[in-house]
Amino acid sequence: MKHTLRNLLLALLAVAVIQPVFAQVRVTVAFGPPALPIYDQPVCPGDGYLWTPGYWDYDVDDGYYWVPGTWVLAPEPGFLWTPGWWGWESGGFLFHEGYWATGIGFYGGINYGFGYFGVGFQGGRWDGGHFFYNRAVMNVNVTDIHNVYNTSVTDITVNHVSYNGGEGGVTARPTAQEQAVKQQRHIPPVAAQTQHVQAARSNPQMRAETNQGKPPIAATSRPGEFSGSGVVAAKAEGAPYHAAPSHAGAPGEAGNRPEGGASQIANPTHARDLQPHQVQTAPSSGDAKADAKYQKQQQKLADQQNKEHQKLQQQQDKEDQKAAKKNMDAQKKQQMEQRHQTQTQQLEQKHTQQQKDLQTRQPAPRPMPAPRNPR
């Protein structure tokens, strides 16, 4: 009995080590990453290597830096790589870690290229313990690797947007299949991938403020090899580079919010993109009673507006979940997202006008008493 219990505990421990909770947020940033640079894929170095696309990571001291795309040996036969992705949530851009699994999960709808066109993976497939490469989207030397096929890929939305949600971001939502993959057994980034990220972080050339969105090392043939014939430079930045705000601050800080506590996003697409309304302390008018009354009016309005935010978000989330269960087609899904965007923007416009109307009732400062003339 003791041996059985001991074996059971060891098995549970092994599962805990192999299958931790993934897609966790690692960092929150007040402004989004640059566009994905344009680059070619280096040739696959050998059989069994899978492509992991490049992405922008973030360091609190140096800002965004590019992690080059690279070829990595799969940790186990049958496992595929789901890339990490940035998404706008709760007033900031949050990064979700990538992982290995037997299926492809949600990666923000980001078009990373080379088989990762926003949904799923079209660069190859496992068959009988061997990975077969799709030469239509993968750079494979058929002299060395014979397990290949050629299937063209169409209906690809060409853009270089690097994040989901927020102003200008991709509006994709997880499908039912992607949600199912999220519940499967996962394997975290392997040691070679972790070392690859560390090498990119320590290289000043990878920093966005240095390379202006066009990294000199956009991709490598193997993890951590940042020099030699296997290095590919970016051909161009994905969009004009804009320097990060010099005093962006942390998301949600009072100094980083517009007057009245409204959302930072100019064109929010979903109620979840909106930041909570907060009461802004008005300057003292000199009339304590009038100031207290105005403060109470502000709090009442903020509470009401936040309830309306929450109600709309719950309604939209239910519709998203219903669409995912029914595998709604792309056209209907786009119409639903457009409706959500209209609802969200109309609500925020209404709240902005309410805030302006309330500001007209702000107590005016009392006039200063005239100084007495000395006798």
C-alpha positions as CSV (number, residue, x, y, z in Angstrom):
1,M,0.0,0.0,0.0
2,K,2.8,2.4,0.9
3,H,4.6,1.6,-2.4
4,T,1.3,2.2,-4.3
5,L,0.7,5.6,-2.6
6,R,4.4,6.6,-3.1
7,N,4.1,5.7,-6.8
8,L,0.9,7.7,-7.1
9,L,2.4,10.8,-5.5
10,L,5.5,10.5,-7.8
11,A,3.1,10.3,-10.8
12,L,1.2,13.3,-9.8
13,L,4.4,15.2,-9.2
14,A,5.6,14.3,-12.7
15,V,2.3,15.6,-14.2
16,A,2.7,18.8,-12.2
17,V,6.2,19.3,-13.6
18,I,5.4,18.4,-17.2
19,Q,2.0,20.0,-17.4
20,P,2.0,23.3,-15.5
21,V,-0.6,26.0,-16.2
22,F,0.4,27.7,-19.5
23,A,-0.6,30.8,-21.5
24,Q,0.0,32.8,-18.3
25,V,0.6,36.6,-18.5
26,R,4.3,37.5,-17.9
27,V,4.2,41.2,-18.3
28,T,1.9,44.2,-18.7
29,V,2.9,47.1,-20.9
30,A,1.0,50.4,-21.4
31,F,1.8,50.6,-25.2
32,G,1.8,47.9,-27.9
33,P,4.8,46.2,-29.6
34,P,6.0,47.4,-33.0
35,A,4.8,45.7,-36.2
36,L,6.2,42.3,-37.1
37,P,9.3,42.8,-39.4
38,I,9.5,41.4,-42.9
39,Y,12.1,38.6,-43.3
40,D,12.8,35.4,-45.0
41,Q,12.9,32.0,-43.3
42,P,16.3,30.3,-43.0
43,V,16.6,26.8,-44.4
44,C,15.5,24.0,-42.0
45,P,18.7,22.6,-40.4
46,G,17.5,19.0,-40.3
47,D,14.7,16.5,-40.0
48,G,12.5,16.9,-36.9
49,Y,13.1,20.7,-36.5
50,L,9.9,22.8,-36.2
51,W,9.6,26.5,-37.0
52,T,9.0,28.9,-34.1
53,P,8.2,32.4,-35.4
54,G,9.9,35.5,-34.2
55,Y,8.1,38.0,-31.9
56,W,8.6,41.1,-29.8
57,D,9.3,40.5,-26.1
58,Y,9.6,43.1,-23.4
59,D,12.2,44.1,-20.8
60,V,11.4,46.7,-18.1
61,D,14.7,48.4,-18.6
62,D,15.2,48.2,-22.4
63,G,11.7,48.0,-23.7
64,Y,10.6,45.8,-26.6
65,Y,13.2,43.6,-28.1
66,W,13.0,41.1,-31.0
67,V,13.3,37.4,-30.4
68,P,14.3,35.9,-33.8
69,G,12.3,33.2,-35.4
70,T,14.2,29.9,-35.3
71,W,14.1,26.1,-35.9
72,V,13.7,24.0,-32.8
73,L,13.6,20.3,-32.2
74,A,10.2,19.2,-31.0
75,P,10.3,17.9,-27.4
76,E,8.3,14.8,-28.4
77,P,6.9,13.3,-31.7
78,G,3.5,14.6,-32.4
79,F,3.9,17.9,-30.6
80,L,3.4,21.3,-32.3
81,W,4.3,24.8,-31.2
82,T,1.6,27.4,-30.4
83,P,3.3,30.9,-30.5
84,G,3.0,33.4,-27.7
85,W,1.1,36.6,-28.3
86,W,0.3,40.1,-27.0
87,G,-3.3,41.1,-26.2
88,W,-5.0,44.2,-24.8
89,E,-6.6,43.3,-21.5
90,S,-7.6,45.2,-18.4
91,G,-6.1,48.5,-19.6
92,G,-2.7,47.2,-20.8
93,F,-0.9,44.9,-23.3
94,L,-0.3,41.5,-21.8
95,F,1.9,38.7,-23.1
96,H,0.7,35.1,-23.2
97,E,3.5,32.4,-23.2
98,G,3.8,30.0,-26.1
99,Y,3.7,26.2,-25.5
100,W,4.0,22.8,-27.1
101,A,0.9,20.5,-27.5
102,T,-0.5,17.9,-29.9
103,G,-2.7,20.6,-31.4
104,I,-2.4,24.4,-32.1
105,G,-4.1,26.7,-29.6
106,F,-5.1,30.3,-29.8
107,Y,-2.2,32.7,-30.6
108,G,-4.2,35.9,-30.9
109,G,-5.0,35.6,-34.6
110,I,-1.6,37.1,-35.3
111,N,-0.2,36.4,-38.8
112,Y,3.4,35.3,-38.0
113,G,3.8,33.8,-41.5
114,F,5.5,30.5,-42.5
115,G,2.4,28.5,-41.8
116,Y,1.2,30.5,-38.8
117,F,-1.3,32.7,-40.6
118,G,-3.6,33.5,-37.6
119,V,-5.4,30.2,-37.1
120,G,-3.8,26.8,-36.8
121,F,-0.6,25.8,-38.6
122,Q,-0.3,25.0,-42.3
123,G,3.5,24.4,-42.4
124,G,3.5,20.7,-41.9
125,R,2.0,17.7,-40.1
126,W,3.0,14.6,-38.1
127,D,2.5,11.2,-39.6
128,G,3.8,7.9,-38.2
129,G,6.2,9.6,-35.8
130,H,7.8,11.8,-38.6
131,F,7.2,15.4,-39.4
132,F,6.3,16.2,-43.0
133,Y,7.0,19.7,-44.2
134,N,4.8,21.7,-46.5
135,R,7.3,23.2,-49.0
136,A,4.7,25.8,-50.1
137,V,5.3,27.7,-46.9
138,M,8.5,26.1,-45.4
139,N,12.1,26.6,-46.6
140,V,13.3,22.9,-46.7
141,N,16.2,21.4,-48.6
142,V,14.8,18.3,-50.2
143,T,18.2,16.9,-50.8
144,D,18.6,16.4,-47.0
145,I,14.9,16.0,-46.0
146,H,12.6,13.8,-48.1
147,N,9.4,13.8,-45.9
148,V,7.8,16.8,-47.7
149,Y,4.6,17.7,-49.5
150,N,3.4,20.8,-51.4
151,T,0.0,22.3,-50.6
152,S,-0.6,25.9,-51.5
153,V,-2.2,28.2,-49.0
154,T,-4.8,30.8,-50.0
155,D,-7.1,33.3,-48.4
156,I,-4.4,34.8,-46.1
157,T,-4.9,38.3,-44.7
158,V,-1.6,40.0,-45.2
159,N,-0.6,42.3,-42.4
160,H,2.1,42.7,-39.8
161,V,0.0,43.6,-36.8
162,S,1.7,42.1,-33.7
163,Y,-1.0,42.2,-31.1
164,N,-4.7,41.4,-30.4
165,G,-7.3,43.9,-29.3
166,G,-6.7,47.6,-28.6
167,E,-6.4,50.3,-31.2
168,G,-5.4,48.8,-34.5
169,G,-5.1,45.3,-33.1
170,V,-6.3,42.0,-34.5
171,T,-9.9,41.3,-33.5
172,A,-9.8,37.4,-33.5
173,R,-11.3,35.4,-30.7
174,P,-10.5,31.7,-29.7
175,T,-12.4,29.0,-31.6
176,A,-13.9,26.0,-29.9
177,Q,-11.0,23.9,-31.2
178,E,-8.4,26.3,-29.8
179,Q,-10.2,26.3,-26.5
180,A,-10.0,22.5,-26.4
181,V,-6.3,22.6,-27.1
182,K,-5.9,24.9,-24.1
183,Q,-7.2,22.1,-21.9
184,Q,-4.7,19.5,-23.2
185,R,-1.4,18.5,-21.9
186,H,1.2,21.2,-22.5
187,I,5.0,21.4,-22.5
188,P,6.6,24.7,-21.8
189,P,9.4,26.2,-24.0
190,V,12.4,23.9,-24.1
191,A,15.7,24.9,-22.7
192,A,17.0,25.9,-26.2
193,Q,14.1,28.3,-26.6
194,T,14.7,29.9,-23.2
195,Q,18.4,30.4,-24.0
196,H,17.4,31.8,-27.3
197,V,15.3,34.5,-25.6
198,Q,18.0,35.3,-23.1
199,A,20.5,35.8,-26.0
200,A,18.1,38.2,-27.7
201,R,17.5,40.1,-24.5
202,S,21.2,40.6,-23.9
203,N,21.9,41.8,-27.5
204,P,21.4,45.6,-27.8
205,Q,20.8,45.2,-31.6
206,M,17.6,43.4,-30.8
207,R,16.0,46.4,-29.0
208,A,13.3,48.2,-30.9
209,E,14.7,51.6,-30.0
210,T,17.9,50.6,-31.6
211,N,16.8,48.7,-34.7
212,Q,13.6,50.9,-35.3
213,G,11.5,47.8,-36.0
214,K,14.0,46.3,-38.5
215,P,16.2,43.9,-36.5
216,P,19.5,42.9,-38.1
217,I,18.9,39.3,-36.8
218,A,15.3,38.5,-37.7
219,A,15.7,34.7,-37.8
220,T,18.3,32.0,-37.2
221,S,18.7,28.4,-38.4
222,R,19.2,27.2,-34.8
223,P,18.4,28.7,-31.4
224,G,21.0,31.0,-29.9
225,E,23.1,31.1,-33.1
226,F,23.2,34.9,-33.7
227,S,26.1,34.8,-36.2
228,G,27.1,32.9,-39.3
229,S,25.4,31.8,-42.5
230,G,22.2,30.7,-40.7
231,V,21.4,34.3,-39.7
232,V,18.7,36.2,-41.7
233,A,18.3,40.0,-41.4
234,A,15.0,41.8,-41.7
235,K,14.3,43.2,-45.2
236,A,12.0,45.9,-43.8
237,E,10.0,47.0,-40.8
238,G,6.3,45.8,-41.0
239,A,5.1,49.4,-40.5
240,P,6.6,52.8,-39.8
241,Y,8.3,52.7,-36.4
242,H,7.0,54.9,-33.6
243,A,9.2,55.4,-30.5
244,A,7.7,54.3,-27.2
245,P,6.1,57.0,-25.0
246,S,8.9,58.5,-22.9
247,H,6.6,58.7,-19.8
248,A,4.1,56.0,-20.5
249,G,3.8,54.8,-16.9
250,A,2.0,51.6,-15.9
251,P,-1.4,50.9,-17.2
252,G,-4.1,52.3,-15.0
253,E,-2.0,55.1,-13.4
254,A,-3.9,58.3,-13.1
255,G,-1.3,60.2,-15.1
256,N,-1.8,57.8,-18.0
257,R,-5.6,58.2,-18.3
258,P,-7.7,60.8,-20.1
259,E,-9.8,63.2,-18.2
260,G,-12.8,61.5,-16.6
261,G,-11.3,58.1,-16.4
262,A,-12.4,57.0,-19.9
263,S,-10.7,54.4,-22.0
264,Q,-7.2,55.0,-23.6
265,I,-8.3,53.3,-26.8
266,A,-9.6,55.7,-29.5
267,N,-11.7,53.0,-31.2
268,P,-12.4,50.2,-28.7
269,T,-13.7,47.0,-30.3
270,H,-15.1,45.2,-27.3
271,A,-16.4,46.2,-23.9
272,R,-13.5,44.3,-22.3
273,D,-11.1,46.8,-23.9
274,L,-12.6,49.7,-21.8
275,Q,-10.9,50.8,-18.6
276,P,-13.0,51.3,-15.5
277,H,-14.3,54.9,-14.9
278,Q,-12.7,56.5,-11.9
279,V,-13.5,59.6,-10.0
280,Q,-11.1,62.5,-10.6
281,T,-10.5,64.8,-7.7
282,A,-11.6,68.3,-8.6
283,P,-9.8,71.4,-7.4
284,S,-11.2,72.9,-4.2
285,S,-13.7,75.7,-4.8
286,G,-13.5,76.9,-1.3
287,D,-17.0,75.7,-0.5
288,A,-16.5,72.3,1.3
289,K,-20.2,71.5,1.1
290,A,-20.5,72.1,-2.6
291,D,-17.3,70.2,-3.3
292,A,-18.5,67.1,-1.3
293,K,-21.8,67.2,-3.2
294,Y,-20.0,67.3,-6.6
295,Q,-17.7,64.4,-5.5
296,K,-20.7,62.3,-4.6
297,Q,-22.2,63.1,-8.0
298,Q,-19.0,62.0,-9.8
299,Q,-18.9,58.7,-7.8
300,K,-22.5,58.0,-8.6
301,L,-21.9,58.5,-12.3
302,A,-18.7,56.4,-12.3
303,D,-20.6,53.5,-10.6
304,Q,-23.4,53.7,-13.1
305,Q,-21.1,53.7,-16.1
306,N,-19.0,50.8,-14.8
307,K,-22.2,48.8,-14.3
308,E,-23.1,49.5,-18.0
309,H,-19.6,48.4,-19.0
310,Q,-19.9,45.1,-17.1
311,K,-23.4,44.4,-18.5
312,L,-22.3,45.0,-22.1
313,Q,-19.1,42.9,-21.6
314,Q,-21.2,40.0,-20.2
315,Q,-23.6,40.2,-23.2
316,Q,-20.7,40.3,-25.7
317,D,-18.8,37.4,-24.0
318,K,-21.9,35.2,-24.1
319,E,-22.3,35.9,-27.8
320,D,-18.6,35.1,-28.4
321,Q,-18.9,31.8,-26.5
322,K,-22.1,30.9,-28.4
323,A,-20.4,31.6,-31.7
324,A,-17.4,29.5,-30.7
325,K,-19.6,26.5,-29.8
326,K,-21.5,26.8,-33.1
327,N,-18.3,27.2,-35.2
328,M,-19.8,30.4,-36.7
329,D,-18.5,31.1,-40.2
330,A,-16.1,33.9,-40.8
331,Q,-18.6,36.3,-42.4
332,K,-21.1,36.0,-39.5
333,K,-18.3,36.3,-37.0
334,Q,-17.1,39.5,-38.7
335,Q,-20.6,41.0,-38.6
336,M,-20.8,40.1,-34.9
337,E,-17.5,41.8,-34.2
338,Q,-18.6,44.9,-36.1
339,R,-21.8,45.0,-34.0
340,H,-19.7,44.7,-30.8
341,Q,-17.5,47.5,-31.9
342,T,-20.4,49.8,-32.6
343,Q,-22.0,48.9,-29.3
344,T,-18.8,49.6,-27.4
345,Q,-18.0,52.9,-29.1
346,Q,-21.6,54.2,-28.7
347,L,-21.5,53.4,-25.0
348,E,-18.2,55.2,-24.6
349,Q,-19.4,58.2,-26.5
350,K,-22.4,58.4,-24.2
351,H,-20.2,58.1,-21.1
352,T,-17.9,60.9,-22.4
353,Q,-20.9,63.2,-23.0
354,Q,-22.2,62.4,-19.5
355,Q,-18.9,63.3,-18.0
356,K,-18.8,66.6,-19.9
357,D,-22.4,67.4,-18.7
358,L,-21.4,66.8,-15.1
359,Q,-18.3,69.0,-15.4
360,T,-20.6,71.9,-16.2
361,R,-22.0,71.6,-12.6
362,Q,-18.5,71.7,-11.0
363,P,-18.6,74.3,-8.2
364,A,-17.0,77.6,-9.3
365,P,-14.1,78.8,-7.1
366,R,-15.2,81.4,-4.5
367,P,-13.9,84.9,-5.1
368,M,-11.0,85.8,-2.9
369,P,-11.9,88.5,-0.3
370,A,-10.6,91.9,-1.1
371,P,-7.6,92.9,1.0
372,R,-8.2,95.5,3.7
373,N,-6.7,98.9,3.4
374,P,-4.3,99.7,6.2
375,R,-5.3,102.6,8.3
